[in-house]
Amino acid sequence: MSFHEEFLNNDATGTTRPQMEPTLWQKSRPGARGVCPPGEDPGRFEDRMPSELRRTLPLGLPELSELDVVRHFTRLSQLNRGVDTHFYPLGSCTMKYNPKVMDRIPEIPGFRDLHPRMDENGMQGLLSVLHECEEALKTLLGMDAITLAPAAGAHGELTGILMARRYFESRNENNRTEILIPDSAHGTNPASAAMGGFTVHVLPSGADGGVDLDRLEKALSNRTALVMMTVPSTLGIFEKELSRMVSLVKSAGALLYMDGANFNAFMGILRPGDLGFDIVHINTHKTLATPHGGGGPGAGPVGVKAALAPFLPAPRIEKKGERFSLVSPKSSIGPIRSFIGSAMVLLRALGYIRMLGGKGARRVALYALLNANYLRTLLDGVLPRTGDGLCAHEFVLSAKELVPDGLHASDLAKEILDAGYYAPTISFPLIVPEALMVEPTETESKATLDRFAEDFRRIVDLAKKNPERLKGAPRLTPVARPDEVSAARDPVLTDPGSFVSHS
Amino acid sequence: MADFIPHTDTETREMLARIGVGHLDDLLSVYSQSISAEGLSDLDSLGSGCDERTLLSWFGSKAELNRDAGKAVVFRGAGAYDHFIPAAVGALIGRGEFLTSYTPYQPEASQGLLQAIFEFQTAISRLFGMEISNASLYDGATALAEAVLVAIRETDRRVVLLSEGLDPEVRSVVQTYLEGLSVRVDIIPLTEGFTDLPRLFERIDTTVACFVGVTPTFFGTVDRFDGLADKLHSSGALLIIHANPHSLALLKSPGEWGADLATGEGQPLGLPLASGGPYLGLMTARKKYVRRIPGRLAGLTKDSEGRSCFVLTLQAREQHIRREKANSNICSNETLLALSSLCYLSLLGPSGLREAAAGSWSNAHYLRDALISLPGVTQLFPDTEFFHEFILTFPVNANKVSEHLLERGVLGGLPLEALMGPDWSRRMLWCATECRTKEEMDEAVEQVRDILRILS
């Protein structure tokens, strides 16, 4: 009997939760010192810098010993779940294992301690490695040119959209001001389109959750700049009529953009370039196993076909013979961030590709399909799923049938936390009511999937038999459900204790 | 080859049987219509995979070609600084519970990170003298671009005034962000390294969305903004200040200047030079703009049992809820780097941070004094206060000076011709942080003396 099963059988509602940690300011002790940096007493500075330029406001930082600080953050880490500690089936986020060897790469002094404004002579190693990263991504994506600059997927979207704008300007097609986006898309797609100064036109999905070809055809016009598609879609479904869609978009004179957030489903199997896409971004923290660090860093490399290459963001890495340099072409949209890119993330991504090799990249995708389909099969009949037959790398279940009992997908998610997992993505995609989006990734073992399926099945059974029980979940986490409404009504975003600091 | 797939052959067979297919490749029928029979032949160019040792020795050999801080003592800043980083920072952010987690969508399983974000927001707000901070943006440049977008939305105006004191590359990033939005950007020139306020005041009218001031400026000078906030507010415009957070330990903070929004590059707060990234975008604001600013926000609340806890809040501003009407498209940010800077700030504490900043200021002034004593070397803006960077004019081409210094194990000041144009061909932007020792500075000065002798 699993711990969770035993816990459920035990009818006690109260549980001892792990203790929360006081804040840094609650632990602050006036006069306490932590690590001593090189430096000097500010006395001389105060004598020489005119008083009207000096700070008079207290710094408001906590005062702690080094051990206080180490215990504090170690304790906070223990109140947090990561892939290293828990199965993390968070759909669309691809929480696969982040290989530990890659953590060593950003520690190599030649990369860690390299100044981004180093003379070109002194950064040939970095430029050659980043160039190789571009070449590897060109191969995987089937595109003609890559920029490594974007700091995240959404940043890549904005980059691609600004490039499309320049592309149409260069062709005097300034009338193309619309971007078509399916209603199942990530929220970043419409938000990026708006930031790029385009109007968003939403494409409703067809009955099977895919793009409705008739509606697409009607929506396309000489005002359409771009059609943004997620492949496979956020429902884990690969568009059956993709090639027809591509030709419809091309014959309307628009460009086709792939949101490659789900590229892990077909890396080494299909290439966006071959499928007819003009622009694609991928998320290194999804497909290429770079750790997401609780919300970032990410990196969102963008690949484009040759016609768009002149507009790629500055600076570009140029190779002449064996020498690399940084150039800023006149036609470029300009820089979209400081310096060359999130190098330490990109190096990890390249390390992952090098370790896999071509065959390994393909295996990663195949096993992502295997794990998703295996888990889907184990959960057959537990809750209805959008789509039928094989899925790609993830699948979406709906907890709609629990709504009459007052339960939502989020209630299942909370009990899943108690069972010792992170939760699936809930309430996304928006077109599925009470959605639970499950993505196991290829790095989880059969045993983990078996155990998860068993627990999931039991939780849904419990939801049907005893809905009240789920409303009190989670019971084993450090805190119960937060009051999100009052948090938003009068937001407290800083520690009130920080105002009484002594220096 | 390593692929991190845990399955045994037997397990794979059992799983395929359960699914009801015979072979792994049968799963590709989800893509049936798009897969070409011949497959992807050029995948071979990605190699056949390798083990950990091979991988690290390959990266190690590439790294050898770089002139990192261990090979060339850093006297260059210009947006990325060689500051002291306590060892504990790396140990703490390397913990897998932080490193391998996602955005804290499930608060009950993410209290550690949510509390850390809340504490980061607190520390950064206090440092900037502002009321609120978000959970981070990509870097300083994109944070400033987003702040300008906030001002445009808030005022519904289309004219943005940027100080000439802004790093020219940061200015270009702002302009890229504004590319699709029909916004006019005017540059407000500096006089002797600081903003000519009377001239700026004349330029402010009811078409202006905001003015972006910078301190210390790209040229190292400490700018002043007396009366500027009131003047802007009286025209309905916003004051944005882009500041180096390291300097704020000692210099007047954006909040004290009356800024509405303040941004900065967080790299000086405990992040390595890291070849340029990932860095950390800081955004702070007055509380009245809380529903306007982009990015994640962690807030304090109670759980259903009355316990204090933390949660992502005001998500109705964000792309996953508001889609094309969102404040920004940002989703991933730089949480792990925010955690680094929080660890850094709490390890140094207020006294340590002030001492480090005083060390930077003091070293930079020592270095300036020594370098301008060399024949033919003069300082640009000699009468204006500077913090830890300053511009020198050399009697010879600055690119040449830099080249020679690098060969001798010194990363000298940044030659400015590439950024500023041919008139600046003999100028360099020098920096000294608290990490530079007197010996390193004296040695660098002797090298410059020798190089000037050779070149002139």
Interface residues (C-beta under 8 A of the other chain):
Chain A: M20 E21 T23 L24 W25 A32 R33 G34 V35 C36 P37 P38 G39 E40 D41 P42 R44 F45 M49 P50 E52 L53 R54 R55 T56 L57 P58 L59 G60 L61 P62 E63 L64 E66 V69 V70 H72 F73 T74 R75 L76 S77 Q78 L79 N80 R81 G82 V83 D84 T85 H86 Y88 L90 C93 M95 K96 Y97 N98 P99 V101 D103 R104 I105 P106 I108 P109 G110 F111 R112 D113 L114 H115 P116 R117 M118 D119 N121 G122 M123 Q124 G125 L126 S128 V129 E135 A136 T139 L140 A151 A152 G153 A154 H155 E157 L158 I161 L162 R165 H186 G187 T188 P190 A191 S192 A193 A194 M195 G196 G197 F198 V200 P232 F238 K240 L242 S243 F266 G268 I269 L270 R271 D274 L275 N283 H285 A289 P291 H292 G293 G294 G295 G296 P297 G298 A299 P313 A314 I333 G334 P335 I336 R337 S338 F339 I340 G341 S342 A343 M344 V345 L347 G351 I353 R354 M355 L356 G357 G358 K359 G360 A361 R362 R363 V364 L366 Y367 L369 L370 N371 N373 Y374 T377 L378 L390 C391 A392 A413 K414 L417 Y422 A423 T425 F428 E442 T443 E444 S445 K446 P474 T477 P478 V479 A480 R481 P482 D483 E484 S486 A487 A488 P491 V492 L493 T494 D495 S498 S501 S503
Chain B: M1 A2 D3 F4 I5 P6 H7 E11 T12 E14 M15 L16 R18 I19 G20 V21 L24 D25 L27 L28 S29 V30 Y31 Q33 S34 I35 S36 L40 D42 L43 D44 S45 L46 G47 S48 G49 C50 D51 E52 L55 L56 W58 F59 G60 K62 A63 E64 L65 N66 R67 D68 A69 G70 A72 V74 R76 A78 G79 A80 D82 F84 P86 A88 A91 L92 I93 G94 R95 G96 E97 F98 L99 T100 S101 Y102 T103 P104 Y105 Q106 P107 E108 A109 S110 Q111 G112 L113 Q115 A116 I117 F118 E119 Q121 T122 A123 S125 R126 L127 G129 E131 I132 S133 A135 S136 Y138 D139 G140 A141 T142 L149 D167 E169 V170 S172 V173 Q175 T176 Y177 E179 G180 L181 S182 V222 R224 D226 L248 A249 L250 L251 K252 S253 G255 E256 E265 P272 L273 A274 S275 G276 G277 P278 Y279 V290 R296 L297 A298 G299 L300 T301 K302 D303 S304 E305 R307 S308 C309 F310 V311 T313 L314 Q315 A316 E318 Q319 H320 I321 R322 R323 E324 K325 A326 S328 N329 I330 C331 S332 N333 E334 T335 L336 L337 L339 C343 L345 S346 L347 L348 G349 P350 S351 G352 L353 R354 E355 A356 A357 A358 G359 S360 W361 S362 E385 S402 E403 L406 L411 L414 E434 C435
